[in-house]
Every structure is written in structure tokens, then in C-alpha cells.
């Protein structure tokens, strides 16, 4: 009975939960970037759609002649994973090679040098594990099953993030141990130098007093 109630609750949450796409505005050829902390070997799927405001139609419409420049860089190395110009609407994918911050940048590219048209860009990104063979084609699948699948993917994303957090904690612990080891060796080196100086001073004063016939 408890398992049945949990299943019903899980399906209800999955049904109510929905992905929300992010949209923002670009002025002319302005570039906007987003910083994402990605675990290693994480596949990122980005779906975007650009629209420009039409005064004649008094609404946002898609401009087929507009190009979108997409760049993805690993920070702070600056290594570019993606650098491409694509059509006004489409998708891009990449897989992170190392864990850490990644800069995902998008810019509108126009044929005019002084084009200041405002562009509304809608972006939806999905983070997935490349080792999982999920079928993202939901045609013919009911909305409820699709939402359950989305919920499962979110749970997997949380697990990936937890694994990445453990990896960062391990790196931080190793770095702390290395720093502590260096501090200990530096302290030992200081004591050795201090001992040598003390012995030298004692020998020097002994020779000095002997020469002066004070001892």
C-alpha cells in the first residue's frame, strides 16, 4: 500500500514538474555568456530559438537570415570546445572533458555592421550522462510517461553532480594535505637552519674567547 502511494506521488510530481526555458535579449551583435560548473564527461544539449521584433506584425518573429554564434570555453584554460555559427534556430551539443566552469556564449550575427536590432533568444539546456542511451524522441509517447522520463533524468543529473562534488572534495583534501606537508617540511628546514646557526655562533664565540685568553 505504501509503495502504491509512493508511485502515485512520484507520477503526480513528474506530471506537475516541467522544464522552463530561459530567454534573454541581445542588442545588435551583443554576446552573452553563462557559466556552468559541469562534471567531467557530461553531455550538454542546448536547444535555442532566436526572434526579432517586427514592427509591421507587432510581434516577435523568426528571422531566417539571422545567424547565431555559439562558443563554449573551458575556464580558466580558455580552451574552446565549441565555436560555430549556426542558423537562427537549432541545437548544439558538447561533452565536457574536464570538471569545472564552462562559459557558454551566444551572440547574434547580422550582415549589417551597425545593426542594433534587439533579438530575443530562447535557450533550453539539458545535462545528460553520455554513458546512458536514452531516446530523446518522445513522439507517440504519452505526456505522463515523458514527464516520468524527465524526472528520472533529473535524478541522474543530481547523482552526477554529487559525484562531481565528491571529486572536488577529494581534490581539495589532496591539496590541503600537500600544503600541510609543505608547511611541516618548511618548519623542519627552519629548525635545521636555526640549529646550524646556533652551533656556528657557539663555535665562533668559543674560538673568540680562546683567542682572547678569556677561557
C-alpha positions in Angstrom: 0.0 0.0 0.0 2.8 2.4 0.9 4.6 1.5 -2.3 1.5 2.2 -4.3 1.1 5.6 -2.7 4.7 6.4 -3.4 4.3 5.5 -7.0 1.2 7.7 -7.4 3.0 10.6 -5.7 6.0 10.1 -8.0 3.8 10.2 -11.1 2.0 13.3 -9.8 5.2 15.2 -9.1 6.5 14.1 -12.5 3.4 15.4 -14.2 3.5 18.7 -12.4 7.2 19.2 -13.0 8.1 20.8 -16.3 11.2 22.3 -17.8 11.3 26.0 -18.3 13.4 27.5 -21.0 15.5 30.6 -20.4 15.1 33.6 -22.6 17.1 36.8 -22.8 17.6 39.8 -25.1 20.6 40.7 -27.3 21.3 44.3 -28.5 22.7 44.1 -32.0 25.8 41.8 -32.0 26.0 41.7 -28.2 27.3 38.5 -26.7 26.0 36.9 -23.6 27.7 34.1 -21.6 26.6 31.7 -18.9 28.9 30.0 -16.5 28.1 26.3 -15.8 30.0 24.1 -13.4 30.0 20.8 -15.2 31.2 17.4 -14.0 33.6 15.6 -16.3 32.2 13.7 -19.3 28.8 15.4 -19.1 26.9 15.8 -22.3 25.2 19.1 -22.7 22.4 19.5 -25.2 21.3 23.1 -26.0 18.2 24.0 -28.0 17.8 27.7 -28.9 15.4 29.9 -30.9 16.0 33.5 -31.9 13.3 36.0 -32.7 13.4 39.7 -33.7 10.6 42.2 -33.2 8.6 43.1 -36.3 7.0 46.5 -36.2 4.8 45.6 -39.2 3.4 42.5 -37.5 3.8 43.9 -34.0 5.2 40.7 -32.6 8.3 38.7 -32.3 9.1 36.7 -35.5 11.9 34.4 -36.5 14.4 35.9 -39.0 15.8 33.1 -41.2 18.7 35.3 -42.3 20.0 35.8 -38.8 22.9 33.7 -37.6 23.8 32.7 -34.1 27.4 32.4 -33.0 27.9 29.7 -30.3 31.1 29.3 -28.3 31.9 27.1 -25.4 35.1 27.5 -23.4 36.7 25.7 -20.5 37.7 28.0 -17.7 40.2 29.2 -16.8 42.2 27.5 -19.5 40.3 29.2 -22.3 40.2 26.0 -24.4 37.3 26.3 -26.9 35.2 23.2 -27.1 32.6 24.7 -29.5 33.0 27.6 -31.9 30.4 27.7 -34.7 27.9 29.9 -36.5 24.5 28.3 -37.0 21.1 29.2 -38.2 18.6 31.3 -36.3 17.1 28.2 -34.5 18.6 24.9 -33.8 20.6 22.9 -31.3 24.2 22.3 -30.2 25.8 19.5 -28.2 29.2 19.1 -26.5 30.7 16.9 -23.8 32.9 18.3 -21.1 36.4 16.7 -21.0 37.3 18.1 -17.5 35.2 19.0 -14.5 34.9 22.8 -13.7 33.5 26.0 -15.0 32.4 26.3 -18.7 31.5 29.5 -20.4 28.6 29.1 -22.8 28.3 32.2 -25.0 25.8 33.1 -27.7 25.7 36.2 -30.0 23.5 37.3 -32.9 25.4 37.8 -36.2 24.0 40.2 -38.7 25.0 41.1 -42.2 24.9 44.8 -41.3 27.8 46.3 -39.4 25.6 48.8 -37.5 22.6 46.6 -36.9 21.1 47.4 -33.4 18.0 45.2 -33.8 17.0 43.6 -30.5 17.0 39.8 -30.6 15.1 37.6 -28.2 16.9 34.3 -27.7 15.2 31.3 -26.0 17.6 28.7 -24.7 16.9 25.4 -23.1 19.8 23.2 -21.9 19.7 19.5 -20.8 22.6 17.9 -19.0 22.9 14.2 -19.5 25.4 11.3 -18.9 26.8 10.1 -22.3 27.0 6.6 -21.0 23.2 6.4 -20.8 21.5 5.5 -24.1 18.2 7.5 -23.7 15.9 8.0 -26.5 15.0 11.7 -26.6 12.4 11.2 -29.3 9.1 11.4 -27.4 6.8 11.1 -30.4 4.0 8.8 -29.8 4.8 8.7 -26.0 2.2 9.9 -23.6 2.8 13.1 -21.7 2.8 11.3 -18.3 5.5 8.8 -19.4 7.5 11.7 -20.9 7.4 13.6 -17.6 8.4 10.5 -15.7 11.4 10.1 -18.0 12.3 13.8 -17.4 12.1 13.2 -13.7 14.4 10.2 -14.0 16.9 12.3 -15.9 16.8 15.0 -13.3 17.6 12.4 -10.6 20.5 11.2 -12.7 21.7 14.8 -13.0 21.7 15.1 -9.3 23.7 11.9 -8.9 26.2 13.2 -11.5 26.5 16.5 -9.5 27.0 14.6 -6.3 29.8 12.5 -7.8 31.4 15.7 -9.1 31.1 17.3 -5.6 32.9 14.2 -4.1 35.6 14.6 -6.7 36.1 18.3 -5.9 36.2 17.4 -2.2 38.9 14.8 -2.9 40.9 17.3 -4.9 40.6 19.9 -2.1 41.6 17.3 0.5 44.7 16.3 -1.5 45.6 20.0 -1.9 45.2 20.6 1.8 47.4 17.6 2.7 50.0 18.7 0.2 50.0 22.2 1.7 50.3 20.8 5.3 53.2 18.6 4.2 55.0 21.6 2.7 54.4 23.6 5.9 55.9 20.8 8.1 58.9 20.4 5.9 59.4 24.2 5.9 59.3 24.2 9.7 61.8 21.4 9.8 64.1 23.3 7.4 63.9 26.4 9.6 64.8 24.4 12.7 67.7 22.8 10.9 69.0 26.2 9.8 68.5 27.7 13.3 70.4 24.7 14.8 73.3 25.2 12.3 73.4 29.0 13.1 73.4 28.3 16.9 76.3 25.8 16.5 78.2 28.2 14.4 77.7 31.0 16.8 78.8 28.8 19.8 81.9 27.7 17.9 82.7 31.3 16.9 82.4 32.7 20.4 84.4 29.8 21.8 87.2 30.5 19.4 86.9 34.2 20.1 87.2 33.8 23.9 90.1 31.3 23.4 91.9 33.8 21.3 91.4 36.5 23.9 92.6 34.0 26.6 89.3 34.6 28.5 88.7 30.9 29.0 
